[in-house]
């Protein structure tokens, strides 16, 4: 049962990280490759703000991809946190410390 919980935890963490890093990667890529002024010839007329106040112009399809990625990124953090919590909950626990029998206990042997 712990194996299933660990597999779900790993899958949840990986999904969360994928959703978050996808948005960051797209924003960095758009900031580096897209024009910062309107380009009617290529159809890049929609303004998008990426990478800390950098405005770039993209096509409608590229804007839709970025917007969808931003929505999915909102769900990425909870998946990552859920995966960490599941991993912590499914870890192998040590047995609680058991007191030594009365004859082996040094505090009672001195009496």
mmCIF file of the C-alpha atoms, coordinates in Angstrom:
data_MODEL
# 
_entry.id   MODEL 
# 
loop_
_atom_site.group_PDB 
_atom_site.id 
_atom_site.type_symbol 
_atom_site.label_atom_id 
_atom_site.label_alt_id 
_atom_site.label_comp_id 
_atom_site.label_asym_id 
_atom_site.label_entity_id 
_atom_site.label_seq_id 
_atom_site.pdbx_PDB_ins_code 
_atom_site.Cartn_x 
_atom_site.Cartn_y 
_atom_site.Cartn_z 
_atom_site.occupancy 
_atom_site.B_iso_or_equiv 
_atom_site.pdbx_formal_charge 
_atom_site.auth_seq_id 
_atom_site.auth_comp_id 
_atom_site.auth_asym_id 
_atom_site.auth_atom_id 
_atom_site.pdbx_PDB_model_num 
ATOM 1   C CA . UNK A 1 1   ? 0.000  0.000  0.000   1.00 0.00 ? 1   UNK A CA 1 
ATOM 2   C CA . UNK A 1 2   ? 2.906  2.334  0.740   1.00 0.00 ? 2   UNK A CA 1 
ATOM 3   C CA . UNK A 1 3   ? 4.264  1.716  -2.746  1.00 0.00 ? 3   UNK A CA 1 
ATOM 4   C CA . UNK A 1 4   ? 1.038  2.993  -4.290  1.00 0.00 ? 4   UNK A CA 1 
ATOM 5   C CA . UNK A 1 5   ? 1.083  6.078  -2.061  1.00 0.00 ? 5   UNK A CA 1 
ATOM 6   C CA . UNK A 1 6   ? 4.698  6.778  -2.993  1.00 0.00 ? 6   UNK A CA 1 
ATOM 7   C CA . UNK A 1 7   ? 3.955  6.354  -6.708  1.00 0.00 ? 7   UNK A CA 1 
ATOM 8   C CA . UNK A 1 8   ? 1.038  8.793  -6.446  1.00 0.00 ? 8   UNK A CA 1 
ATOM 9   C CA . UNK A 1 9   ? 3.247  11.222 -4.505  1.00 0.00 ? 9   UNK A CA 1 
ATOM 10  C CA . UNK A 1 10  ? 5.990  11.117 -7.141  1.00 0.00 ? 10  UNK A CA 1 
ATOM 11  C CA . UNK A 1 11  ? 3.462  11.486 -9.968  1.00 0.00 ? 11  UNK A CA 1 
ATOM 12  C CA . UNK A 1 12  ? 1.833  14.432 -8.227  1.00 0.00 ? 12  UNK A CA 1 
ATOM 13  C CA . UNK A 1 13  ? 5.163  16.184 -7.656  1.00 0.00 ? 13  UNK A CA 1 
ATOM 14  C CA . UNK A 1 14  ? 6.241  15.633 -11.269 1.00 0.00 ? 14  UNK A CA 1 
ATOM 15  C CA . UNK A 1 15  ? 2.900  16.868 -12.613 1.00 0.00 ? 15  UNK A CA 1 
ATOM 16  C CA . UNK A 1 16  ? 3.036  19.972 -10.428 1.00 0.00 ? 16  UNK A CA 1 
ATOM 17  C CA . UNK A 1 17  ? 6.592  20.778 -11.453 1.00 0.00 ? 17  UNK A CA 1 
ATOM 18  C CA . UNK A 1 18  ? 5.755  20.240 -15.125 1.00 0.00 ? 18  UNK A CA 1 
ATOM 19  C CA . UNK A 1 19  ? 2.777  22.594 -14.977 1.00 0.00 ? 19  UNK A CA 1 
ATOM 20  C CA . UNK A 1 20  ? 4.741  25.336 -13.233 1.00 0.00 ? 20  UNK A CA 1 
ATOM 21  C CA . UNK A 1 21  ? 7.937  25.074 -15.264 1.00 0.00 ? 21  UNK A CA 1 
ATOM 22  C CA . UNK A 1 22  ? 6.017  24.951 -18.555 1.00 0.00 ? 22  UNK A CA 1 
ATOM 23  C CA . UNK A 1 23  ? 4.698  28.462 -17.958 1.00 0.00 ? 23  UNK A CA 1 
ATOM 24  C CA . UNK A 1 24  ? 8.090  29.770 -16.921 1.00 0.00 ? 24  UNK A CA 1 
ATOM 25  C CA . UNK A 1 25  ? 9.708  28.217 -19.996 1.00 0.00 ? 25  UNK A CA 1 
ATOM 26  C CA . UNK A 1 26  ? 7.079  29.645 -22.355 1.00 0.00 ? 26  UNK A CA 1 
ATOM 27  C CA . UNK A 1 27  ? 7.379  33.130 -20.866 1.00 0.00 ? 27  UNK A CA 1 
ATOM 28  C CA . UNK A 1 28  ? 11.170 33.048 -21.158 1.00 0.00 ? 28  UNK A CA 1 
ATOM 29  C CA . UNK A 1 29  ? 10.943 31.748 -24.732 1.00 0.00 ? 29  UNK A CA 1 
ATOM 30  C CA . UNK A 1 30  ? 8.382  34.378 -25.740 1.00 0.00 ? 30  UNK A CA 1 
ATOM 31  C CA . UNK A 1 31  ? 10.421 37.134 -24.110 1.00 0.00 ? 31  UNK A CA 1 
ATOM 32  C CA . UNK A 1 32  ? 13.515 36.157 -26.079 1.00 0.00 ? 32  UNK A CA 1 
ATOM 33  C CA . UNK A 1 33  ? 11.974 35.343 -29.474 1.00 0.00 ? 33  UNK A CA 1 
ATOM 34  C CA . UNK A 1 34  ? 8.895  37.512 -29.947 1.00 0.00 ? 34  UNK A CA 1 
ATOM 35  C CA . UNK A 1 35  ? 8.957  41.092 -31.230 1.00 0.00 ? 35  UNK A CA 1 
ATOM 36  C CA . UNK A 1 36  ? 8.421  43.962 -28.801 1.00 0.00 ? 36  UNK A CA 1 
ATOM 37  C CA . UNK A 1 37  ? 6.453  45.968 -31.345 1.00 0.00 ? 37  UNK A CA 1 
ATOM 38  C CA . UNK A 1 38  ? 3.427  45.097 -33.457 1.00 0.00 ? 38  UNK A CA 1 
ATOM 39  C CA . UNK A 1 39  ? 4.180  43.088 -36.575 1.00 0.00 ? 39  UNK A CA 1 
ATOM 40  C CA . UNK A 1 40  ? 1.066  42.992 -38.755 1.00 0.00 ? 40  UNK A CA 1 
ATOM 41  C CA . UNK A 1 41  ? 2.822  41.084 -41.532 1.00 0.00 ? 41  UNK A CA 1 
ATOM 42  C CA . UNK A 1 42  ? 3.397  38.025 -39.324 1.00 0.00 ? 42  UNK A CA 1 
ATOM 43  C CA . UNK A 1 43  ? 0.109  38.432 -37.431 1.00 0.00 ? 43  UNK A CA 1 
ATOM 44  C CA . UNK A 1 44  ? 1.751  39.230 -34.098 1.00 0.00 ? 44  UNK A CA 1 
ATOM 45  C CA . UNK A 1 45  ? -0.619 41.928 -32.924 1.00 0.00 ? 45  UNK A CA 1 
ATOM 46  C CA . UNK A 1 46  ? -1.712 40.713 -29.477 1.00 0.00 ? 46  UNK A CA 1 
ATOM 47  C CA . UNK A 1 47  ? 0.229  42.221 -26.565 1.00 0.00 ? 47  UNK A CA 1 
ATOM 48  C CA . UNK A 1 48  ? 1.337  39.882 -23.761 1.00 0.00 ? 48  UNK A CA 1 
ATOM 49  C CA . UNK A 1 49  ? 3.309  40.811 -20.651 1.00 0.00 ? 49  UNK A CA 1 
ATOM 50  C CA . UNK A 1 50  ? 6.004  38.237 -19.877 1.00 0.00 ? 50  UNK A CA 1 
ATOM 51  C CA . UNK A 1 51  ? 9.125  38.023 -17.723 1.00 0.00 ? 51  UNK A CA 1 
ATOM 52  C CA . UNK A 1 52  ? 8.618  40.933 -15.349 1.00 0.00 ? 52  UNK A CA 1 
ATOM 53  C CA . UNK A 1 53  ? 7.037  43.714 -17.396 1.00 0.00 ? 53  UNK A CA 1 
ATOM 54  C CA . UNK A 1 54  ? 8.379  42.826 -20.840 1.00 0.00 ? 54  UNK A CA 1 
ATOM 55  C CA . UNK A 1 55  ? 5.649  43.360 -23.426 1.00 0.00 ? 55  UNK A CA 1 
ATOM 56  C CA . UNK A 1 56  ? 5.835  41.190 -26.519 1.00 0.00 ? 56  UNK A CA 1 
ATOM 57  C CA . UNK A 1 57  ? 3.438  40.769 -29.420 1.00 0.00 ? 57  UNK A CA 1 
ATOM 58  C CA . UNK A 1 58  ? 2.208  37.313 -30.346 1.00 0.00 ? 58  UNK A CA 1 
ATOM 59  C CA . UNK A 1 59  ? -0.349 35.692 -32.619 1.00 0.00 ? 59  UNK A CA 1 
ATOM 60  C CA . UNK A 1 60  ? -3.753 34.729 -31.310 1.00 0.00 ? 60  UNK A CA 1 
ATOM 61  C CA . UNK A 1 61  ? -2.787 31.044 -31.151 1.00 0.00 ? 61  UNK A CA 1 
ATOM 62  C CA . UNK A 1 62  ? 0.418  31.801 -29.207 1.00 0.00 ? 62  UNK A CA 1 
ATOM 63  C CA . UNK A 1 63  ? -1.532 33.995 -26.786 1.00 0.00 ? 63  UNK A CA 1 
ATOM 64  C CA . UNK A 1 64  ? -4.011 31.167 -26.237 1.00 0.00 ? 64  UNK A CA 1 
ATOM 65  C CA . UNK A 1 65  ? -1.193 28.685 -25.511 1.00 0.00 ? 65  UNK A CA 1 
ATOM 66  C CA . UNK A 1 66  ? 0.371  31.064 -22.977 1.00 0.00 ? 66  UNK A CA 1 
ATOM 67  C CA . UNK A 1 67  ? -2.963 31.818 -21.318 1.00 0.00 ? 67  UNK A CA 1 
ATOM 68  C CA . UNK A 1 68  ? -3.789 28.103 -21.019 1.00 0.00 ? 68  UNK A CA 1 
ATOM 69  C CA . UNK A 1 69  ? -0.351 27.437 -19.561 1.00 0.00 ? 69  UNK A CA 1 
ATOM 70  C CA . UNK A 1 70  ? -0.855 30.185 -16.971 1.00 0.00 ? 70  UNK A CA 1 
ATOM 71  C CA . UNK A 1 71  ? -4.185 28.668 -15.920 1.00 0.00 ? 71  UNK A CA 1 
ATOM 72  C CA . UNK A 1 72  ? -2.632 25.216 -15.573 1.00 0.00 ? 72  UNK A CA 1 
ATOM 73  C CA . UNK A 1 73  ? 0.251  26.705 -13.591 1.00 0.00 ? 73  UNK A CA 1 
ATOM 74  C CA . UNK A 1 74  ? -2.276 27.754 -10.955 1.00 0.00 ? 74  UNK A CA 1 
ATOM 75  C CA . UNK A 1 75  ? -2.976 24.072 -10.352 1.00 0.00 ? 75  UNK A CA 1 
ATOM 76  C CA . UNK A 1 76  ? 0.698  23.084 -10.446 1.00 0.00 ? 76  UNK A CA 1 
ATOM 77  C CA . UNK A 1 77  ? 1.604  24.360 -6.985  1.00 0.00 ? 77  UNK A CA 1 
ATOM 78  C CA . UNK A 1 78  ? -1.164 22.436 -5.176  1.00 0.00 ? 78  UNK A CA 1 
ATOM 79  C CA . UNK A 1 79  ? -0.150 19.233 -6.983  1.00 0.00 ? 79  UNK A CA 1 
ATOM 80  C CA . UNK A 1 80  ? 3.473  19.680 -5.928  1.00 0.00 ? 80  UNK A CA 1 
ATOM 81  C CA . UNK A 1 81  ? 2.503  20.382 -2.303  1.00 0.00 ? 81  UNK A CA 1 
ATOM 82  C CA . UNK A 1 82  ? 0.088  17.441 -2.288  1.00 0.00 ? 82  UNK A CA 1 
ATOM 83  C CA . UNK A 1 83  ? 2.835  15.159 -3.573  1.00 0.00 ? 83  UNK A CA 1 
ATOM 84  C CA . UNK A 1 84  ? 5.238  16.290 -0.856  1.00 0.00 ? 84  UNK A CA 1 
ATOM 85  C CA . UNK A 1 85  ? 2.592  15.760 1.824   1.00 0.00 ? 85  UNK A CA 1 
ATOM 86  C CA . UNK A 1 86  ? 1.798  12.285 0.480   1.00 0.00 ? 86  UNK A CA 1 
ATOM 87  C CA . UNK A 1 87  ? 5.494  11.408 0.419   1.00 0.00 ? 87  UNK A CA 1 
ATOM 88  C CA . UNK A 1 88  ? 5.887  12.508 4.027   1.00 0.00 ? 88  UNK A CA 1 
ATOM 89  C CA . UNK A 1 89  ? 2.784  10.590 5.081   1.00 0.00 ? 89  UNK A CA 1 
ATOM 90  C CA . UNK A 1 90  ? 3.915  7.387  3.345   1.00 0.00 ? 90  UNK A CA 1 
ATOM 91  C CA . UNK A 1 91  ? 7.449  7.342  4.722   1.00 0.00 ? 91  UNK A CA 1 
ATOM 92  C CA . UNK A 1 92  ? 8.560  4.379  6.811   1.00 0.00 ? 92  UNK A CA 1 
ATOM 93  C CA . UNK A 1 93  ? 8.187  5.157  10.459  1.00 0.00 ? 93  UNK A CA 1 
ATOM 94  C CA . UNK A 1 94  ? 10.544 3.864  13.127  1.00 0.00 ? 94  UNK A CA 1 
ATOM 95  C CA . UNK A 1 95  ? 9.162  1.882  15.977  1.00 0.00 ? 95  UNK A CA 1 
ATOM 96  C CA . UNK A 1 96  ? 8.760  3.982  19.089  1.00 0.00 ? 96  UNK A CA 1 
ATOM 97  C CA . UNK A 1 97  ? 11.555 3.706  21.621  1.00 0.00 ? 97  UNK A CA 1 
ATOM 98  C CA . UNK A 1 98  ? 10.888 0.885  24.019  1.00 0.00 ? 98  UNK A CA 1 
ATOM 99  C CA . UNK A 1 99  ? 12.137 1.130  27.574  1.00 0.00 ? 99  UNK A CA 1 
ATOM 100 C CA . UNK A 1 100 ? 14.629 -1.487 28.685  1.00 0.00 ? 100 UNK A CA 1 
ATOM 101 C CA . UNK A 1 101 ? 13.331 -4.292 30.874  1.00 0.00 ? 101 UNK A CA 1 
ATOM 102 C CA . UNK A 1 102 ? 13.507 -3.616 34.614  1.00 0.00 ? 102 UNK A CA 1 
ATOM 103 C CA . UNK A 1 103 ? 16.643 -5.686 35.094  1.00 0.00 ? 103 UNK A CA 1 
ATOM 104 C CA . UNK A 1 104 ? 18.559 -3.868 32.330  1.00 0.00 ? 104 UNK A CA 1 
ATOM 105 C CA . UNK A 1 105 ? 17.535 -0.373 33.351  1.00 0.00 ? 105 UNK A CA 1 
ATOM 106 C CA . UNK A 1 106 ? 20.590 1.299  34.981  1.00 0.00 ? 106 UNK A CA 1 
ATOM 107 C CA . UNK A 1 107 ? 18.463 3.597  37.159  1.00 0.00 ? 107 UNK A CA 1 
ATOM 108 C CA . UNK A 1 108 ? 16.612 0.797  38.908  1.00 0.00 ? 108 UNK A CA 1 
ATOM 109 C CA . UNK A 1 109 ? 19.681 -1.476 39.148  1.00 0.00 ? 109 UNK A CA 1 
ATOM 110 C CA . UNK A 1 110 ? 21.369 0.955  41.581  1.00 0.00 ? 110 UNK A CA 1 
ATOM 111 C CA . UNK A 1 111 ? 18.751 0.548  44.287  1.00 0.00 ? 111 UNK A CA 1 
# 
